């Protein structure tokens, strides 16, 4: 059971529902046309972005979609417009995501490195500048927040973001540190901090045995999500930052819904709707006055919650992933 909230605990902890939104490809050597990638990663067996937007609207919640516009380097701007138009029409937020594999394709073959932090500062500047231009060309207002694909940012990334006028980064993920998430902050940093000219808003972590685990819809149980949010409220943390993906509610092949993940997402939205007075969902553009330098106090490990997640994962992997 999630920890109880004491009667005198009146602080409000804001919740960022962040959804990394990108095109998938078959192989780097033969990426194919964008229609196939769009179907498998954006529409994702009927539980992709259009479905997620409907659920968010049903519960009157805010979410930030980190959209990767770099496929436009290969396919042109049309698939990016197809991704962002429904999100903006639904009144949700679009911020910048970037996977460098798409940058500078030659003869239809992707030639970039997998991770942004594999490049030096100047090359990162070129890529982030290009990505911002493409996102705005697709109709998105100038982004104020950034997340590197695979969380693969480093200190040079933040220096570039500050130079380009970004206010927020959300690439620091202690469970993926020091690689590929390589910003030079403590692994356990989960509260917003001013660093190298931007406000870093880390992905929220929970204790997981001797390690940590980040709050990702497909990777933790509903019990862990609710407990982490309640714990953040009791500890006075200003923000909980939850991750999902455009394709995450489908099975790994993108051919059918993963019913475990779908139910978890719907239940999380129901929980946040019910508790909106204490845990309001927000956009990055709502965070101008976010409290900084609050002690990072993550939800401690719980053997019972961990066991519950393992049971859910077994059912998800053995049953839900096979459902057609």
Residue pairs with C-beta under 8 A, 6 or more apart in sequence:
1 223
2 223
2 226
2 227
2 230
3 227
3 230
3 231
3 234
5 230
5 233
5 234
5 278
6 234
9 233
9 234
11 233
11 236
12 233
12 277
12 278
12 279
12 280
13 229
13 232
13 233
13 236
13 237
13 238
13 239
13 240
13 278
13 279
14 238
14 239
14 240
14 279
14 280
14 281
14 282
14 286
14 287
14 290
15 229
15 239
15 240
15 242
15 272
15 279
15 280
15 281
15 282
16 64
16 170
16 201
16 239
16 240
16 241
16 242
16 281
16 282
16 284
17 56
17 61
17 62
17 63
17 64
17 242
17 244
17 272
17 281
18 63
18 64
18 65
18 66
18 147
18 170
18 241
18 242
18 243
18 244
19 49
19 52
19 63
19 64
19 65
19 66
19 243
19 244
19 245
19 246
20 66
20 68
20 97
20 147
20 149
20 243
20 244
20 245
20 246
21 42
21 49
21 65
21 66
21 67
21 68
21 83
21 87
21 97
21 245
21 246
22 41
22 67
22 68
22 71
22 97
22 99
22 149
22 245
22 246
23 34
23 37
23 38
23 41
23 42
23 68
23 71
23 79
24 37
24 40
24 41
24 247
24 254
25 31
25 32
25 37
25 110
26 32
26 36
26 37
28 101
28 109
28 110
29 109
29 110
30 108
30 109
31 37
31 74
31 105
31 108
31 109
31 110
33 75
34 71
34 74
34 75
34 78
34 79
37 71
37 79
38 79
38 82
38 83
39 254
40 247
40 250
40 253
40 254
41 48
41 246
41 247
41 254
42 48
42 49
42 82
42 83
42 246
42 247
43 49
43 50
44 246
44 247
44 248
44 249
44 250
44 254
45 250
45 251
45 254
45 255
45 256
45 257
46 257
47 249
47 250
47 257
47 258
47 262
48 246
48 247
48 249
48 250
49 65
49 83
49 86
49 87
49 246
50 86
51 249
52 63
52 244
52 246
52 249
52 265
53 86
53 87
53 90
53 92
55 265
55 266
55 269
56 62
56 63
56 90
56 92
56 269
57 90
58 269
59 269
59 270
59 272
59 273
60 273
60 276
61 269
61 272
61 273
61 276
61 281
62 92
62 93
62 281
62 282
62 283
62 286
63 92
63 93
63 281
64 92
64 93
64 94
64 95
64 145
64 283
64 284
65 84
65 87
65 92
65 93
65 94
65 95
65 246
66 94
66 95
66 96
66 97
66 145
66 146
66 147
66 170
67 80
67 83
67 84
67 87
67 94
67 95
67 96
67 97
67 135
67 140
68 97
68 98
68 99
68 102
68 131
68 149
69 80
69 96
69 131
69 134
69 135
69 137
69 138
70 98
70 99
70 100
70 101
70 102
70 103
70 127
70 130
70 131
70 134
71 79
71 80
71 102
72 79
72 80
72 102
72 134
72 137
72 138
73 102
73 103
73 104
73 105
73 130
73 134
74 102
74 105
74 108
74 110
77 134
77 137
77 138
80 134
80 135
80 137
80 138
81 138
81 139
83 138
84 94
84 135
84 138
84 139
84 140
85 139
87 93
87 94
88 94
88 139
88 140
93 283
93 284
93 285
94 135
94 140
94 141
94 143
95 143
95 144
95 145
95 146
95 147
95 284
96 128
96 131
96 132
96 135
96 143
96 145
96 146
96 147
96 166
97 146
97 147
97 148
97 149
98 116
98 127
98 128
98 131
98 146
98 148
98 149
99 114
99 149
99 150
100 112
100 113
100 114
100 115
100 116
100 118
100 119
100 127
100 149
101 110
101 112
101 113
101 114
102 110
102 112
103 112
103 127
103 130
104 111
104 112
105 111
113 119
114 150
114 152
115 148
115 149
115 150
115 152
115 180
116 124
116 127
116 148
116 149
116 152
116 153
116 157
117 124
117 148
117 152
117 153
117 154
117 156
117 157
117 180
117 182
118 152
119 127
120 156
121 156
121 159
121 160
124 156
124 157
124 160
125 160
125 163
125 164
128 146
128 157
128 160
128 161
128 164
129 164
132 142
132 143
132 164
135 143
136 142
136 143
143 166
144 166
144 167
144 168
144 284
144 285
145 166
145 167
145 168
145 169
145 170
145 201
145 284
146 153
146 157
146 161
146 166
146 168
146 169
146 170
146 171
147 169
147 170
147 171
148 157
148 171
150 176
150 180
150 181
151 171
151 172
151 173
151 176
151 180
151 181
151 203
152 171
152 180
152 181
152 182
153 169
153 171
153 172
153 181
153 182
153 183
154 182
154 183
154 184
155 183
155 184
155 196
157 169
157 171
157 183
158 169
158 183
158 195
158 196
158 197
158 198
158 200
159 196
159 197
161 169
161 197
161 198
162 196
162 197
162 198
163 197
166 198
167 198
167 199
167 284
167 288
168 198
168 199
168 200
168 201
168 284
168 287
169 183
169 198
169 199
169 200
169 201
170 200
170 201
170 202
170 203
170 241
170 284
171 181
171 183
171 200
172 181
172 183
172 185
172 189
172 200
172 202
172 203
173 181
173 202
173 203
173 205
173 214
174 181
174 186
174 187
174 188
174 189
174 190
174 202
174 203
174 205
174 212
174 214
175 187
175 203
175 205
175 211
175 212
175 213
175 214
176 214
177 183
177 187
178 187
183 195
183 200
185 193
185 195
185 200
185 202
186 296
187 212
188 205
188 212
188 296
188 298
189 200
189 202
189 296
190 202
190 203
190 204
190 205
190 237
190 241
190 296
190 298
191 202
191 237
191 238
191 239
191 292
191 293
191 294
191 295
191 296
192 199
192 200
192 201
192 202
192 238
192 239
192 287
192 290
192 291
192 292
192 294
193 199
193 200
193 202
193 292
193 293
194 200
194 292
194 293
199 287
199 290
199 292
201 239
201 241
201 284
201 287
201 290
202 241
203 214
203 215
203 241
203 243
204 214
204 215
204 228
204 232
204 239
204 240
204 241
204 242
204 298
205 212
205 213
205 214
205 215
205 298
206 212
206 213
206 214
206 215
206 220
206 224
206 227
206 228
206 298
206 299
206 301
207 213
207 298
207 299
207 300
207 301
207 302
208 301
208 306
209 301
209 306
212 298
213 219
213 220
213 224
214 243
215 224
215 225
215 228
215 240
215 241
215 242
215 243
216 242
216 243
216 244
216 248
217 225
217 242
217 243
217 244
217 248
217 249
217 261
217 264
217 265
217 268
218 244
218 245
218 248
218 249
218 258
218 261
218 264
218 316
220 228
220 309
221 264
221 305
221 308
221 309
221 312
222 264
222 267
222 268
222 271
223 305
223 308
223 309
224 299
224 305
224 308
224 309
225 242
225 264
225 268
225 271
226 268
226 271
227 299
227 302
227 305
228 240
228 298
228 299
229 240
229 271
229 272
229 275
229 279
231 297
231 298
231 299
232 239
232 240
232 299
233 278
233 279
235 295
235 297
236 294
237 294
237 296
237 297
238 290
238 291
238 294
239 287
239 290
240 279
242 268
244 265
247 254
248 261
249 257
249 258
249 261
249 262
249 265
250 256
250 257
250 258
251 257
251 258
251 320
251 321
251 322
251 323
252 321
255 324
256 323
256 324
257 323
258 316
258 320
258 321
258 323
259 320
259 323
260 312
260 315
260 316
260 319
260 320
261 316
261 320
264 312
272 279
272 281
